[in-house]
Amino acid sequence: QVQLVESGGGLVQAGGSLRLSCAASGSIFSISAMGWYRQAPGSQRELVARITRGDTTYYADSAKGRFTISRDNAKNTVYLQMNSLKPEDTGVYYCNANFPPGWYSGRYYSKSDYWGQGTQVTVSS
């Protein structure tokens, strides 16, 4: 019902930058809080940054001052600009859409969280 497609990952040296993009299908983007999560090998998935439908942002301490999350409702896309990358930023980055279950634009959405397939970010030292 909701498709999230991430892009922009890759291999970068420490100190470099990447911009991740997540394009969402469906009519729910503008009502969703959108987030980026990271999962490193052997670790749990953790929140990196989040932006509400009202453009309020939240960052994990590790991302503050280096990462910027933004959204373009006209393009149904959320971005994560990552600067001054560190090896510990390495992991699979997942896009998340969060909104209350219910009827939207004639369709019923039974879940509150939807995930993309992930994009790999590798930062070499």
Secondary structure, 3 states (H helix, E strand, C coil): CCCEEEECCEEEECCCCEEEEEEECCCCHHHCEEEEEEECCCCCCEEEEEECCCCCEEECCCCCCCEEEEEECCCCEEEEEECCCCHHHCEEEEEEEECCCEEECCEEECCCEEECCCEEEEEEC
